[in-house]
Amino acid sequence: MKHTISVLVENRFGVLARVAGLFSARGYNIDSLTVSETQDASVSRMTIVVNAEDERILEQIKKQLNKLIDVITVTDFTKKAYVERELAFIKILIDPKTLPQLRRIIKRAKAEVLVKKDDYLVVEVAADADHVRNLIGELKAFKVLELVRSGRVAVAI
């Protein structure tokens, strides 16, 4: 099961490396990682998505994170209400025969065409992970030239 964890950390050199090293040293894979400073420039928020099949593994991850000196707080969103979003830019080759179908898919997904060139479109979608994944799946029927996808961001509600 995928779990979303929010970690507030001191905005200092090397913190990201220490957090990534913690996961690596214990053989845990990070599925998604997004980092940015908060409203306080001395504090950054890491939003980490990790696949932990066992509750014990998740608890171990949280305990290990809390032991790091630069970590301020660790919040597990597993049993909390929260809002999440991912961002994806998708560059798609245009084929005049399939363009109407492509436009319908983009509209239905509430995605936005950011760039239209003679031979390709760049589409943006910002939504929950399942929505982004579903759109990418639908677009596999077309020639996807490039896909750039952010990590998840989340906030408790």
C-alpha positions in Angstrom: 0.0 0.0 0.0 1.3 3.5 -0.8 1.5 5.9 2.0 2.0 9.7 1.9 4.2 11.1 4.5 4.9 14.9 5.1 8.2 15.8 6.8 9.0 19.3 7.9 12.8 19.7 8.0 15.3 22.5 8.6 16.1 24.0 5.2 19.8 23.1 5.4 22.5 21.7 3.1 22.5 17.9 3.1 19.1 17.2 4.7 17.7 15.7 1.5 20.7 13.4 1.2 20.3 12.2 4.8 16.6 11.5 4.3 17.2 9.6 1.0 20.1 7.8 2.7 17.9 6.6 5.5 15.5 5.0 3.0 18.3 3.5 0.9 20.2 2.1 3.9 17.1 0.2 5.0 16.1 -1.0 1.5 12.9 1.1 1.2 12.1 2.6 -2.1 10.7 6.1 -2.4 8.0 6.2 -5.0 7.7 9.9 -5.1 9.5 12.8 -3.4 8.7 16.5 -3.6 10.6 19.1 -1.6 10.1 22.9 -1.3 10.5 25.6 1.3 7.4 26.5 3.3 6.1 30.0 4.2 9.1 30.0 6.5 12.3 30.0 4.3 14.2 28.2 7.1 11.8 25.2 6.9 11.2 22.8 3.9 8.4 20.3 3.5 9.2 16.9 2.0 6.2 15.0 0.7 7.3 11.3 0.4 5.3 8.5 -1.0 6.5 5.1 0.0 5.1 1.6 -0.6 4.9 -0.1 2.8 2.9 -3.3 2.7 3.2 -3.8 6.5 2.2 -1.3 9.2 5.4 -2.2 11.0 7.5 -1.0 8.1 5.6 2.3 8.0 6.1 2.8 11.7 9.8 2.0 11.4 10.1 4.6 8.6 8.5 7.2 10.7 10.6 6.4 13.8 13.8 6.6 11.7 12.8 9.9 10.2 12.0 11.4 13.6 15.6 10.4 14.8 17.2 12.6 12.1 18.4 15.8 13.7 17.1 18.2 11.0 13.5 16.7 11.1 11.0 18.9 12.8 7.8 16.9 12.4 6.6 13.7 10.6 3.0 13.4 9.5 1.5 10.2 8.1 -1.6 11.0 6.0 -2.7 7.3 6.0 -5.5 7.8 8.4 -6.1 11.5 7.9 -8.2 13.5 5.5 -5.9 15.2 3.0 -5.8 16.8 -0.5 -3.1 15.6 -2.9 -2.1 16.7 -6.4 0.5 15.7 -9.0 1.5 17.7 -12.0 2.3 16.2 -15.4 3.4 17.7 -18.7 2.8 15.5 -21.7 4.2 16.2 -25.2 2.1 14.4 -27.8 2.8 14.0 -31.5 -0.1 15.4 -33.5 -1.8 13.2 -36.1 -4.5 15.1 -38.0 -6.6 12.0 -38.2 -6.7 11.4 -34.4 -6.5 15.0 -33.2 -10.3 15.3 -32.6 -10.2 12.1 -30.4 -7.1 13.5 -28.6 -8.8 16.8 -27.9 -11.9 14.9 -26.4 -9.6 13.0 -24.1 -7.8 16.2 -23.0 -11.1 18.0 -22.4 -12.6 15.0 -20.5 -9.5 14.9 -18.3 -9.8 18.6 -17.5 -6.2 18.9 -18.8 -5.0 22.1 -20.6 -3.0 22.5 -23.8 -0.1 24.7 -22.9 1.7 24.7 -26.3 0.4 23.8 -29.8 3.0 23.5 -32.5 2.5 22.1 -36.0 3.6 18.6 -35.1 2.9 18.3 -31.3 1.0 19.5 -28.3 2.2 20.0 -24.7 -0.6 19.2 -22.3 -0.7 19.9 -18.5 -2.7 18.0 -16.0 -2.8 18.7 -12.2 -4.9 16.2 -10.3 -4.7 13.3 -7.9 -2.3 10.5 -8.7 -5.0 8.1 -10.1 -6.4 10.8 -12.4 -2.9 11.6 -13.8 -2.1 7.9 -14.2 -5.5 7.3 -16.0 -4.9 10.1 -18.5 -1.3 8.9 -19.2 -2.8 5.4 -19.8 -5.4 6.9 -22.3 -2.7 8.8 -24.1 -0.6 5.7 -24.8 -2.8 5.2 -27.9 -1.1 8.3 -29.2 2.6 9.0 -29.8 3.8 10.4 -26.5 7.1 12.2 -27.2 7.9 13.2 -23.6 6.4 12.8 -20.2 7.4 14.9 -17.1 5.6 14.2 -13.9 6.1 15.8 -10.5 6.0 14.1 -7.2 2.9 14.2 -5.0 2.2 17.2 -2.8 -0.4 16.9 0.0 -1.9 18.9 2.8 -4.1 17.7 5.6 -7.7 19.1 5.7 
